[in-house]
Amino acid sequence: MIKDRKKSKPKAMGELLFDWQFSPDREKSRKYVKHEFQDYGVRLAHNLNDISHKSLYIKLAKAEKRDLLEKAYRFAIDYPGMEGKNKGKLFMWALGKLRRGEQLYEKKEEISK
C-alpha cells in the first residue's frame, strides 16, 4: 500500500544555498546572497582565507568559466606550506596562468639512456 505523501513547497534559492554552513556569520550573510554565483564566490573567499576580497571572488564566479576557477582553487588549496595563510594571491596567480592557456604544473622530461 502506498501512503499519500504530503507535497511540500519548493524551497527558495536562499534556503537551498544556506543548507550548508560555510561561515560563522551565516545568518548575517544569508539575507545578501540570492544567486548561486554569489554563494560560490563567498565560499571561495572563505576557503581561500581571503574574506576582505569577497566581492572580487563573487565577480569572478559570475564572469569566469567555472572550470578555470575550480582548477585554480584546487591548485591554491593543495599547494604545500600554505596552512593558515592567505591563499588568494596564489589563486589569482594560477587563474592568470590558466587564462593565458599555460599549464600550472611543469612536466618532467624523461631521461632516456
Biopython code that builds the backbone (N, CA, C, O; Angstrom):
import numpy as np
from Bio.PDB.StructureBuilder import StructureBuilder

atoms = [
    (1, "MET", "N", (0.812, -1.175, 0.000)),
    (1, "MET", "CA", (0.000, 0.000, 0.000)),
    (1, "MET", "C", (0.864, 1.250, 0.000)),
    (1, "MET", "O", (1.772, 1.378, 0.821)),
    (2, "ILE", "N", (0.600, 2.131, -0.876)),
    (2, "ILE", "CA", (1.366, 3.372, -0.959)),
    (2, "ILE", "C", (0.603, 4.446, -0.206)),
    (2, "ILE", "O", (-0.567, 4.718, -0.475)),
    (3, "LYS", "N", (1.295, 5.040, 0.735)),
    (3, "LYS", "CA", (0.674, 6.112, 1.504)),
    (3, "LYS", "C", (0.806, 7.419, 0.749)),
    (3, "LYS", "O", (1.779, 7.647, 0.031)),
    (4, "ASP", "N", (-0.168, 8.254, 0.920)),
    (4, "ASP", "CA", (-0.093, 9.576, 0.299)),
    (4, "ASP", "C", (0.946, 10.409, 1.021)),
    (4, "ASP", "O", (0.953, 10.513, 2.247)),
    (5, "ARG", "N", (1.798, 10.984, 0.245)),
    (5, "ARG", "CA", (2.814, 11.851, 0.828)),
    (5, "ARG", "C", (2.371, 13.301, 0.684)),
    (5, "ARG", "O", (1.761, 13.702, -0.307)),
    (6, "LYS", "N", (2.701, 14.054, 1.700)),
    (6, "LYS", "CA", (2.391, 15.472, 1.626)),
    (6, "LYS", "C", (3.308, 16.120, 0.607)),
    (6, "LYS", "O", (4.511, 15.856, 0.581)),
    (7, "LYS", "N", (2.751, 16.942, -0.204)),
    (7, "LYS", "CA", (3.581, 17.685, -1.143)),
    (7, "LYS", "C", (4.087, 18.930, -0.429)),
    (7, "LYS", "O", (3.313, 19.722, 0.109)),
    (8, "SER", "N", (5.389, 19.077, -0.441)),
    (8, "SER", "CA", (5.957, 20.249, 0.217)),
    (8, "SER", "C", (6.226, 21.327, -0.818)),
    (8, "SER", "O", (6.421, 21.055, -2.003)),
    (9, "LYS", "N", (6.229, 22.535, -0.338)),
    (9, "LYS", "CA", (6.515, 23.659, -1.221)),
    (9, "LYS", "C", (7.991, 23.650, -1.580)),
    (9, "LYS", "O", (8.829, 23.266, -0.765)),
    (10, "PRO", "N", (8.310, 24.069, -2.789)),
    (10, "PRO", "CA", (9.732, 24.153, -3.137)),
    (10, "PRO", "C", (10.421, 25.220, -2.290)),
    (10, "PRO", "O", (9.835, 26.246, -1.944)),
    (11, "LYS", "N", (11.682, 24.943, -1.970)),
    (11, "LYS", "CA", (12.430, 25.886, -1.154)),
    (11, "LYS", "C", (12.899, 27.060, -1.999)),
    (11, "LYS", "O", (13.128, 26.923, -3.201)),
    (12, "ALA", "N", (13.037, 28.196, -1.371)),
    (12, "ALA", "CA", (13.579, 29.370, -2.050)),
    (12, "ALA", "C", (15.070, 29.170, -2.278)),
    (12, "ALA", "O", (15.706, 28.376, -1.585)),
    (13, "MET", "N", (15.627, 29.888, -3.248)),
    (13, "MET", "CA", (17.044, 29.753, -3.576)),
    (13, "MET", "C", (17.915, 30.048, -2.371)),
    (13, "MET", "O", (18.905, 29.351, -2.145)),
    (14, "GLY", "N", (17.576, 31.055, -1.597)),
    (14, "GLY", "CA", (18.360, 31.394, -0.417)),
    (14, "GLY", "C", (18.406, 30.270, 0.600)),
    (14, "GLY", "O", (19.441, 30.033, 1.222)),
    (15, "GLU", "N", (17.293, 29.577, 0.771)),
    (15, "GLU", "CA", (17.249, 28.453, 1.706)),
    (15, "GLU", "C", (18.103, 27.293, 1.222)),
    (15, "GLU", "O", (18.793, 26.653, 2.015)),
    (16, "LEU", "N", (18.059, 27.020, -0.080)),
    (16, "LEU", "CA", (18.862, 25.933, -0.633)),
    (16, "LEU", "C", (20.354, 26.211, -0.503)),
    (16, "LEU", "O", (21.134, 25.312, -0.186)),
    (17, "LEU", "N", (20.747, 27.454, -0.748)),
    (17, "LEU", "CA", (22.156, 27.810, -0.701)),
    (17, "LEU", "C", (22.717, 27.762, 0.706)),
    (17, "LEU", "O", (23.904, 27.496, 0.894)),
    (18, "PHE", "N", (21.885, 28.016, 1.684)),
    (18, "PHE", "CA", (22.381, 28.078, 3.049)),
    (18, "PHE", "C", (22.052, 26.845, 3.874)),
    (18, "PHE", "O", (22.065, 26.904, 5.103)),
    (19, "ASP", "N", (21.757, 25.727, 3.214)),
    (19, "ASP", "CA", (21.594, 24.483, 3.943)),
    (19, "ASP", "C", (22.920, 24.017, 4.534)),
    (19, "ASP", "O", (22.940, 23.283, 5.522)),
    (20, "TRP", "N", (24.019, 24.441, 3.936)),
    (20, "TRP", "CA", (25.349, 24.091, 4.409)),
    (20, "TRP", "C", (25.996, 25.318, 5.000)),
    (20, "TRP", "O", (26.036, 26.373, 4.368)),
    (21, "GLN", "N", (26.495, 25.188, 6.190)),
    (21, "GLN", "CA", (27.152, 26.317, 6.842)),
    (21, "GLN", "C", (28.598, 26.409, 6.345)),
    (21, "GLN", "O", (29.336, 25.424, 6.357)),
    (22, "PHE", "N", (28.984, 27.609, 5.910)),
    (22, "PHE", "CA", (30.336, 27.804, 5.439)),
    (22, "PHE", "C", (31.034, 28.939, 6.159)),
    (22, "PHE", "O", (32.234, 29.140, 5.974)),
    (23, "SER", "N", (30.319, 29.673, 6.966)),
    (23, "SER", "CA", (30.966, 30.755, 7.699)),
    (23, "SER", "C", (30.271, 30.950, 9.038)),
    (23, "SER", "O", (29.101, 30.598, 9.195)),
    (24, "PRO", "N", (30.995, 31.514, 10.006)),
    (24, "PRO", "CA", (30.384, 31.752, 11.309)),
    (24, "PRO", "C", (29.262, 32.793, 11.258)),
    (24, "PRO", "O", (28.327, 32.737, 12.057)),
    (25, "ASP", "N", (29.351, 33.726, 10.335)),
    (25, "ASP", "CA", (28.325, 34.761, 10.245)),
    (25, "ASP", "C", (27.256, 34.384, 9.214)),
    (25, "ASP", "O", (26.830, 35.208, 8.404)),
    (26, "ARG", "N", (26.841, 33.135, 9.267)),
    (26, "ARG", "CA", (25.896, 32.582, 8.300)),
    (26, "ARG", "C", (24.585, 33.360, 8.263)),
    (26, "ARG", "O", (24.104, 33.715, 7.187)),
    (27, "GLU", "N", (24.020, 33.620, 9.400)),
    (27, "GLU", "CA", (22.735, 34.314, 9.454)),
    (27, "GLU", "C", (22.833, 35.739, 8.932)),
    (27, "GLU", "O", (21.903, 36.240, 8.300)),
    (28, "LYS", "N", (23.955, 36.386, 9.195)),
    (28, "LYS", "CA", (24.140, 37.756, 8.715)),
    (28, "LYS", "C", (24.266, 37.784, 7.194)),
    (28, "LYS", "O", (23.696, 38.657, 6.540)),
    (29, "SER", "N", (25.008, 36.835, 6.630)),
    (29, "SER", "CA", (25.231, 36.795, 5.192)),
    (29, "SER", "C", (24.011, 36.289, 4.435)),
    (29, "SER", "O", (23.861, 36.552, 3.242)),
    (30, "ARG", "N", (23.155, 35.575, 5.117)),
    (30, "ARG", "CA", (22.032, 34.912, 4.456)),
    (30, "ARG", "C", (21.158, 35.866, 3.657)),
    (30, "ARG", "O", (20.713, 35.526, 2.561)),
    (31, "LYS", "N", (20.911, 37.030, 4.181)),
    (31, "LYS", "CA", (19.986, 37.935, 3.507)),
    (31, "LYS", "C", (20.602, 38.608, 2.279)),
    (31, "LYS", "O", (19.878, 39.222, 1.496)),
    (32, "TYR", "N", (21.903, 38.510, 2.095)),
    (32, "TYR", "CA", (22.553, 39.184, 0.977)),
    (32, "TYR", "C", (22.813, 38.262, -0.215)),
    (32, "TYR", "O", (22.927, 38.746, -1.341)),
    (33, "VAL", "N", (22.907, 36.994, -0.006)),
    (33, "VAL", "CA", (23.204, 36.053, -1.090)),
    (33, "VAL", "C", (21.895, 35.548, -1.678)),
    (33, "VAL", "O", (21.102, 34.899, -0.995)),
    (34, "LYS", "N", (21.679, 35.855, -2.950)),
    (34, "LYS", "CA", (20.432, 35.458, -3.611)),
    (34, "LYS", "C", (20.667, 34.559, -4.815)),
    (34, "LYS", "O", (19.730, 33.910, -5.280)),
    (35, "HIS", "N", (21.895, 34.502, -5.334)),
    (35, "HIS", "CA", (22.188, 33.739, -6.537)),
    (35, "HIS", "C", (23.296, 32.727, -6.256)),
    (35, "HIS", "O", (24.063, 32.860, -5.302)),
    (36, "GLU", "N", (23.354, 31.721, -7.111)),
    (36, "GLU", "CA", (24.341, 30.666, -6.937)),
    (36, "GLU", "C", (25.765, 31.194, -7.063)),
    (36, "GLU", "O", (26.638, 30.792, -6.293)),
    (37, "PHE", "N", (26.021, 32.094, -8.027)),
    (37, "PHE", "CA", (27.376, 32.607, -8.205)),
    (37, "PHE", "C", (27.834, 33.411, -6.991)),
    (37, "PHE", "O", (29.025, 33.430, -6.679)),
    (38, "GLN", "N", (26.911, 34.070, -6.308)),
    (38, "GLN", "CA", (27.265, 34.800, -5.089)),
    (38, "GLN", "C", (27.686, 33.820, -3.994)),
    (38, "GLN", "O", (28.668, 34.043, -3.286)),
    (39, "ASP", "N", (26.941, 32.754, -3.872)),
    (39, "ASP", "CA", (27.270, 31.736, -2.884)),
    (39, "ASP", "C", (28.631, 31.121, -3.186)),
    (39, "ASP", "O", (29.439, 30.917, -2.280)),
    (40, "TYR", "N", (28.885, 30.826, -4.456)),
    (40, "TYR", "CA", (30.162, 30.236, -4.843)),
    (40, "TYR", "C", (31.313, 31.197, -4.547)),
    (40, "TYR", "O", (32.356, 30.779, -4.045)),
    (41, "GLY", "N", (31.131, 32.468, -4.851)),
    (41, "GLY", "CA", (32.175, 33.466, -4.582)),
    (41, "GLY", "C", (32.463, 33.623, -3.098)),
    (41, "GLY", "O", (33.621, 33.755, -2.701)),
    (42, "VAL", "N", (31.431, 33.611, -2.281)),
    (42, "VAL", "CA", (31.613, 33.730, -0.834)),
    (42, "VAL", "C", (32.332, 32.494, -0.290)),
    (42, "VAL", "O", (33.198, 32.604, 0.577)),
    (43, "ARG", "N", (31.970, 31.329, -0.800)),
    (43, "ARG", "CA", (32.645, 30.104, -0.368)),
    (43, "ARG", "C", (34.121, 30.121, -0.766)),
    (43, "ARG", "O", (34.979, 29.704, 0.012)),
    (44, "LEU", "N", (34.418, 30.603, -1.979)),
    (44, "LEU", "CA", (35.815, 30.730, -2.400)),
    (44, "LEU", "C", (36.585, 31.628, -1.442)),
    (44, "LEU", "O", (37.679, 31.280, -0.998)),
    (45, "ALA", "N", (36.014, 32.774, -1.129)),
    (45, "ALA", "CA", (36.684, 33.734, -0.240)),
    (45, "ALA", "C", (36.962, 33.108, 1.126)),
    (45, "ALA", "O", (38.051, 33.278, 1.674)),
    (46, "HIS", "N", (36.003, 32.397, 1.668)),
    (46, "HIS", "CA", (36.193, 31.772, 2.977)),
    (46, "HIS", "C", (37.219, 30.651, 2.921)),
    (46, "HIS", "O", (38.081, 30.551, 3.795)),
    (47, "ASN", "N", (37.131, 29.807, 1.899)),
    (47, "ASN", "CA", (38.048, 28.673, 1.809)),
    (47, "ASN", "C", (39.477, 29.092, 1.503)),
    (47, "ASN", "O", (40.424, 28.413, 1.900)),
    (48, "LEU", "N", (39.639, 30.211, 0.798)),
    (48, "LEU", "CA", (40.979, 30.711, 0.492)),
    (48, "LEU", "C", (41.503, 31.638, 1.587)),
    (48, "LEU", "O", (42.610, 32.165, 1.482)),
    (49, "ASN", "N", (40.709, 31.836, 2.634)),
    (49, "ASN", "CA", (41.099, 32.682, 3.762)),
    (49, "ASN", "C", (41.384, 34.111, 3.310)),
    (49, "ASN", "O", (42.379, 34.714, 3.712)),
    (50, "ASP", "N", (40.497, 34.644, 2.466)),
    (50, "ASP", "CA", (40.661, 35.979, 1.889)),
    (50, "ASP", "C", (39.319, 36.712, 1.914)),
    (50, "ASP", "O", (38.803, 37.125, 0.875)),
    (51, "ILE", "N", (38.772, 36.863, 3.102)),
    (51, "ILE", "CA", (37.441, 37.444, 3.272)),
    (51, "ILE", "C", (37.376, 38.894, 2.804)),
    (51, "ILE", "O", (36.330, 39.346, 2.339)),
    (52, "SER", "N", (38.465, 39.616, 2.919)),
    (52, "SER", "CA", (38.458, 41.042, 2.573)),
    (52, "SER", "C", (38.228, 41.278, 1.084)),
    (52, "SER", "O", (37.861, 42.386, 0.691)),
    (53, "HIS", "N", (38.435, 40.262, 0.248)),
    (53, "HIS", "CA", (38.220, 40.394, -1.185)),
    (53, "HIS", "C", (37.019, 39.572, -1.659)),
    (53, "HIS", "O", (37.014, 39.044, -2.771)),
    (54, "LYS", "N", (36.020, 39.475, -0.812)),
    (54, "LYS", "CA", (34.842, 38.664, -1.104)),
    (54, "LYS", "C", (34.147, 39.104, -2.393)),
    (54, "LYS", "O", (33.707, 38.266, -3.180)),
    (55, "SER", "N", (34.049, 40.406, -2.607)),
    (55, "SER", "CA", (33.361, 40.900, -3.809)),
    (55, "SER", "C", (34.120, 40.532, -5.080)),
    (55, "SER", "O", (33.502, 40.300, -6.119)),
    (56, "LEU", "N", (35.441, 40.474, -5.016)),
    (56, "LEU", "CA", (36.234, 40.056, -6.165)),
    (56, "LEU", "C", (35.903, 38.616, -6.549)),
    (56, "LEU", "O", (35.736, 38.313, -7.730)),
    (57, "TYR", "N", (35.806, 37.737, -5.567)),
    (57, "TYR", "CA", (35.501, 36.336, -5.846)),
    (57, "TYR", "C", (34.078, 36.169, -6.378)),
    (57, "TYR", "O", (33.830, 35.297, -7.212)),
    (58, "ILE", "N", (33.149, 36.986, -5.910)),
    (58, "ILE", "CA", (31.789, 36.943, -6.432)),
    (58, "ILE", "C", (31.779, 37.368, -7.896)),
    (58, "ILE", "O", (31.100, 36.751, -8.717)),
    (59, "LYS", "N", (32.526, 38.418, -8.227)),
    (59, "LYS", "CA", (32.611, 38.875, -9.614)),
    (59, "LYS", "C", (33.254, 37.815, -10.501)),
    (59, "LYS", "O", (32.795, 37.572, -11.617)),
    (60, "LEU", "N", (34.312, 37.188, -10.005)),
    (60, "LEU", "CA", (34.955, 36.119, -10.769)),
    (60, "LEU", "C", (34.001, 34.946, -10.986)),
    (60, "LEU", "O", (33.970, 34.362, -12.069)),
    (61, "ALA", "N", (33.224, 34.601, -9.960)),
    (61, "ALA", "CA", (32.279, 33.492, -10.071)),
    (61, "ALA", "C", (31.200, 33.787, -11.104)),
    (61, "ALA", "O", (30.672, 32.871, -11.735)),
    (62, "LYS", "N", (30.874, 35.053, -11.275)),
    (62, "LYS", "CA", (29.859, 35.428, -12.242)),
    (62, "LYS", "C", (30.419, 35.483, -13.661)),
    (62, "LYS", "O", (29.740, 35.093, -14.611)),
    (63, "ALA", "N", (31.657, 35.968, -13.811)),
    (63, "ALA", "CA", (32.188, 36.250, -15.140)),
    (63, "ALA", "C", (33.073, 35.148, -15.719)),
    (63, "ALA", "O", (33.093, 34.958, -16.935)),
    (64, "GLU", "N", (33.797, 34.426, -14.885)),
    (64, "GLU", "CA", (34.774, 33.453, -15.379)),
    (64, "GLU", "C", (34.148, 32.079, -15.590)),
    (64, "GLU", "O", (33.089, 31.764, -15.047)),
    (65, "LYS", "N", (34.831, 31.278, -16.389)),
    (65, "LYS", "CA", (34.401, 29.886, -16.572)),
    (65, "LYS", "C", (34.654, 29.127, -15.278)),
    (65, "LYS", "O", (35.693, 29.289, -14.639)),
    (66, "ARG", "N", (33.708, 28.314, -14.913)),
    (66, "ARG", "CA", (33.784, 27.620, -13.634)),
    (66, "ARG", "C", (34.935, 26.617, -13.592)),
    (66, "ARG", "O", (35.521, 26.396, -12.532)),
    (67, "ASP", "N", (35.262, 26.013, -14.721)),
    (67, "ASP", "CA", (36.349, 25.037, -14.710)),
    (67, "ASP", "C", (37.695, 25.706, -14.447)),
    (67, "ASP", "O", (38.555, 25.116, -13.793)),
    (68, "LEU", "N", (37.893, 26.924, -14.942)),
    (68, "LEU", "CA", (39.128, 27.652, -14.641)),
    (68, "LEU", "C", (39.209, 27.984, -13.151)),
    (68, "LEU", "O", (40.262, 27.842, -12.529)),
    (69, "LEU", "N", (38.092, 28.422, -12.594)),
    (69, "LEU", "CA", (38.063, 28.745, -11.172)),
    (69, "LEU", "C", (38.334, 27.501, -10.323)),
    (69, "LEU", "O", (39.060, 27.568, -9.331)),
    (70, "GLU", "N", (37.757, 26.383, -10.712)),
    (70, "GLU", "CA", (37.956, 25.143, -9.954)),
    (70, "GLU", "C", (39.408, 24.681, -10.003)),
    (70, "GLU", "O", (39.955, 24.245, -8.990)),
    (71, "LYS", "N", (40.040, 24.774, -11.183)),
    (71, "LYS", "CA", (41.439, 24.358, -11.302)),
    (71, "LYS", "C", (42.347, 25.253, -10.457)),
    (71, "LYS", "O", (43.233, 24.764, -9.755)),
    (72, "ALA", "N", (42.121, 26.564, -10.532)),
    (72, "ALA", "CA", (42.936, 27.495, -9.746)),
    (72, "ALA", "C", (42.693, 27.289, -8.252)),
    (72, "ALA", "O", (43.633, 27.347, -7.460)),
    (73, "TYR", "N", (41.455, 27.053, -7.867)),
    (73, "TYR", "CA", (41.120, 26.802, -6.464)),
    (73, "TYR", "C", (41.810, 25.541, -5.951)),
    (73, "TYR", "O", (42.405, 25.552, -4.874)),
    (74, "ARG", "N", (41.731, 24.454, -6.720)),
    (74, "ARG", "CA", (42.379, 23.207, -6.327)),
    (74, "ARG", "C", (43.887, 23.397, -6.180)),
    (74, "ARG", "O", (44.495, 22.863, -5.252)),
    (75, "PHE", "N", (44.487, 24.156, -7.093)),
    (75, "PHE", "CA", (45.926, 24.406, -7.037)),
    (75, "PHE", "C", (46.276, 25.163, -5.751)),
    (75, "PHE", "O", (47.224, 24.800, -5.054)),
    (76, "ALA", "N", (45.514, 26.208, -5.441)),
    (76, "ALA", "CA", (45.803, 27.033, -4.260)),
    (76, "ALA", "C", (45.577, 26.255, -2.967)),
    (76, "ALA", "O", (46.353, 26.392, -2.022)),
    (77, "ILE", "N", (44.539, 25.452, -2.914)),
    (77, "ILE", "CA", (44.229, 24.693, -1.704)),
    (77, "ILE", "C", (45.258, 23.588, -1.473)),
    (77, "ILE", "O", (45.666, 23.346, -0.336)),
    (78, "ASP", "N", (45.677, 22.921, -2.542)),
    (78, "ASP", "CA", (46.586, 21.789, -2.417)),
    (78, "ASP", "C", (48.056, 22.183, -2.346)),
    (78, "ASP", "O", (48.911, 21.323, -2.132)),
    (79, "TYR", "N", (48.365, 23.456, -2.519)),
    (79, "TYR", "CA", (49.755, 23.896, -2.515)),
    (79, "TYR", "C", (50.360, 23.681, -1.126)),
    (79, "TYR", "O", (49.771, 24.098, -0.129)),
    (80, "PRO", "N", (51.525, 23.037, -1.046)),
    (80, "PRO", "CA", (52.104, 22.734, 0.273)),
    (80, "PRO", "C", (52.652, 23.969, 0.984)),
    (80, "PRO", "O", (53.131, 24.904, 0.342)),
    (81, "GLY", "N", (52.578, 23.963, 2.299)),
    (81, "GLY", "CA", (53.158, 25.021, 3.116)),
    (81, "GLY", "C", (52.309, 26.273, 3.234)),
    (81, "GLY", "O", (52.823, 27.313, 3.648)),
    (82, "MET", "N", (51.023, 26.217, 2.886)),
    (82, "MET", "CA", (50.173, 27.402, 2.930)),
    (82, "MET", "C", (49.103, 27.309, 4.024)),
    (82, "MET", "O", (48.125, 28.056, 3.986)),
    (83, "GLU", "N", (49.268, 26.417, 4.984)),
    (83, "GLU", "CA", (48.267, 26.246, 6.025)),
    (83, "GLU", "C", (48.151, 27.517, 6.851)),
    (83, "GLU", "O", (49.149, 28.034, 7.353)),
    (84, "GLY", "N", (46.932, 28.015, 6.989)),
    (84, "GLY", "CA", (46.681, 29.189, 7.803)),
    (84, "GLY", "C", (47.052, 30.502, 7.139)),
    (84, "GLY", "O", (46.928, 31.556, 7.763)),
    (85, "LYS", "N", (47.501, 30.471, 5.897)),
    (85, "LYS", "CA", (47.892, 31.689, 5.198)),
    (85, "LYS", "C", (46.837, 32.063, 4.170)),
    (85, "LYS", "O", (45.971, 31.260, 3.824)),
    (86, "ASN", "N", (46.924, 33.294, 3.692)),
    (86, "ASN", "CA", (46.024, 33.786, 2.663)),
    (86, "ASN", "C", (46.421, 33.154, 1.333)),
    (86, "ASN", "O", (47.509, 33.406, 0.816)),
    (87, "LYS", "N", (45.548, 32.347, 0.797)),
    (87, "LYS", "CA", (45.833, 31.645, -0.440)),
    (87, "LYS", "C", (45.302, 32.398, -1.655)),
    (87, "LYS", "O", (45.393, 31.903, -2.779)),
    (88, "GLY", "N", (44.754, 33.582, -1.442)),
    (88, "GLY", "CA", (44.167, 34.370, -2.520)),
    (88, "GLY", "C", (45.171, 34.772, -3.582)),
    (88, "GLY", "O", (44.857, 34.738, -4.772)),
    (89, "LYS", "N", (46.368, 35.150, -3.176)),
    (89, "LYS", "CA", (47.389, 35.565, -4.132)),
    (89, "LYS", "C", (47.787, 34.396, -5.027)),
    (89, "LYS", "O", (47.949, 34.565, -6.236)),
    (90, "LEU", "N", (47.943, 33.231, -4.445)),
    (90, "LEU", "CA", (48.283, 32.036, -5.200)),
    (90, "LEU", "C", (47.144, 31.664, -6.154)),
    (90, "LEU", "O", (47.391, 31.250, -7.287)),
    (91, "PHE", "N", (45.913, 31.810, -5.699)),
    (91, "PHE", "CA", (44.741, 31.543, -6.537)),
    (91, "PHE", "C", (44.724, 32.464, -7.746)),
    (91, "PHE", "O", (44.501, 32.011, -8.869)),
    (92, "MET", "N", (44.959, 33.757, -7.527)),
    (92, "MET", "CA", (44.942, 34.727, -8.623)),
    (92, "MET", "C", (46.080, 34.465, -9.610)),
    (92, "MET", "O", (45.895, 34.615, -10.818)),
    (93, "TRP", "N", (47.243, 34.079, -9.114)),
    (93, "TRP", "CA", (48.367, 33.749, -9.986)),
    (93, "TRP", "C", (48.013, 32.560, -10.880)),
    (93, "TRP", "O", (48.249, 32.584, -12.088)),
    (94, "ALA", "N", (47.442, 31.522, -10.266)),
    (94, "ALA", "CA", (47.060, 30.326, -11.010)),
    (94, "ALA", "C", (45.967, 30.645, -12.027)),
    (94, "ALA", "O", (46.000, 30.132, -13.145)),
    (95, "LEU", "N", (45.013, 31.475, -11.660)),
    (95, "LEU", "CA", (43.934, 31.850, -12.572)),
    (95, "LEU", "C", (44.490, 32.626, -13.763)),
    (95, "LEU", "O", (44.038, 32.433, -14.891)),
    (96, "GLY", "N", (45.462, 33.498, -13.525)),
    (96, "GLY", "CA", (46.091, 34.244, -14.615)),
    (96, "GLY", "C", (46.793, 33.321, -15.601)),
    (96, "GLY", "O", (46.690, 33.508, -16.813)),
    (97, "LYS", "N", (47.506, 32.326, -15.084)),
    (97, "LYS", "CA", (48.179, 31.362, -15.960)),
    (97, "LYS", "C", (47.157, 30.563, -16.769)),
    (97, "LYS", "O", (47.357, 30.328, -17.961)),
    (98, "LEU", "N", (46.084, 30.155, -16.140)),
    (98, "LEU", "CA", (45.061, 29.382, -16.840)),
    (98, "LEU", "C", (44.362, 30.216, -17.908)),
    (98, "LEU", "O", (44.026, 29.695, -18.971)),
    (99, "ARG", "N", (44.138, 31.499, -17.644)),
    (99, "ARG", "CA", (43.529, 32.386, -18.642)),
    (99, "ARG", "C", (44.403, 32.497, -19.890)),
    (99, "ARG", "O", (43.895, 32.558, -21.009)),
    (100, "ARG", "N", (45.715, 32.523, -19.689)),
    (100, "ARG", "CA", (46.651, 32.636, -20.816)),
    (100, "ARG", "C", (46.860, 31.303, -21.524)),
    (100, "ARG", "O", (47.548, 31.249, -22.543)),
    (101, "GLY", "N", (46.287, 30.245, -21.008)),
    (101, "GLY", "CA", (46.410, 28.936, -21.619)),
    (101, "GLY", "C", (47.657, 28.186, -21.207)),
    (101, "GLY", "O", (47.991, 27.170, -21.817)),
    (102, "GLU", "N", (48.348, 28.655, -20.195)),
    (102, "GLU", "CA", (49.554, 27.987, -19.715)),
    (102, "GLU", "C", (49.175, 26.888, -18.731)),
    (102, "GLU", "O", (48.069, 26.874, -18.189)),
    (103, "GLN", "N", (50.102, 25.974, -18.510)),
    (103, "GLN", "CA", (49.866, 24.894, -17.561)),
    (103, "GLN", "C", (50.375, 25.298, -16.184)),
    (103, "GLN", "O", (51.345, 26.047, -16.065)),
    (104, "LEU", "N", (49.717, 24.799, -15.155)),
    (104, "LEU", "CA", (50.125, 25.103, -13.787)),
    (104, "LEU", "C", (51.312, 24.264, -13.349)),
    (104, "LEU", "O", (52.150, 24.722, -12.573)),
    (105, "TYR", "N", (51.382, 23.053, -13.838)),
    (105, "TYR", "CA", (52.449, 22.143, -13.441)),
    (105, "TYR", "C", (53.382, 21.924, -14.619)),
    (105, "TYR", "O", (52.942, 21.747, -15.755)),
    (106, "GLU", "N", (54.666, 21.938, -14.335)),
    (106, "GLU", "CA", (55.643, 21.654, -15.378)),
    (106, "GLU", "C", (55.776, 20.143, -15.524)),
    (106, "GLU", "O", (55.805, 19.404, -14.540)),
    (107, "LYS", "N", (55.853, 19.717, -16.748)),
    (107, "LYS", "CA", (56.025, 18.286, -16.998)),
    (107, "LYS", "C", (57.506, 17.950, -16.877)),
    (107, "LYS", "O", (58.357, 18.647, -17.430)),
    (108, "LYS", "N", (57.800, 16.894, -16.161)),
    (108, "LYS", "CA", (59.171, 16.439, -16.038)),
    (108, "LYS", "C", (59.507, 15.587, -17.251)),
    (108, "LYS", "O", (58.767, 14.675, -17.620)),
    (109, "GLU", "N", (60.626, 15.902, -17.852)),
    (109, "GLU", "CA", (61.035, 15.147, -19.034)),
    (109, "GLU", "C", (61.721, 13.867, -18.614)),
    (109, "GLU", "O", (62.488, 13.848, -17.651)),
    (110, "GLU", "N", (61.448, 12.812, -19.329)),
    (110, "GLU", "CA", (62.053, 11.520, -19.064)),
    (110, "GLU", "C", (63.499, 11.538, -19.549)),
    (110, "GLU", "O", (63.785, 12.058, -20.627)),
    (111, "ILE", "N", (64.396, 10.983, -18.775)),
    (111, "ILE", "CA", (65.796, 10.884, -19.164)),
    (111, "ILE", "C", (65.975, 9.534, -19.850)),
    (111, "ILE", "O", (65.825, 8.480, -19.231)),
    (112, "SER", "N", (66.295, 9.588, -21.122)),
    (112, "SER", "CA", (66.487, 8.326, -21.845)),
    (112, "SER", "C", (67.966, 7.975, -21.889)),
    (112, "SER", "O", (68.818, 8.851, -22.036)),
    (113, "LYS", "N", (68.257, 6.714, -21.764)),
    (113, "LYS", "CA", (69.644, 6.260, -21.746)),
    (113, "LYS", "C", (69.994, 5.555, -23.021)),
    (113, "LYS", "O", (71.126, 5.101, -23.186)),
]
sb = StructureBuilder()
sb.init_structure("model")
sb.init_model(0)
sb.init_chain("A")
sb.init_seg("    ")
for serial, (resi, resn, name, xyz) in enumerate(atoms, 1):
    if name == "N":
        sb.init_residue(resn, " ", resi, " ")
    sb.init_atom(name, np.array(xyz, "f"), 0.0, 1.0, " ", f" {name:<3s}", serial, name[0])
structure = sb.get_structure()
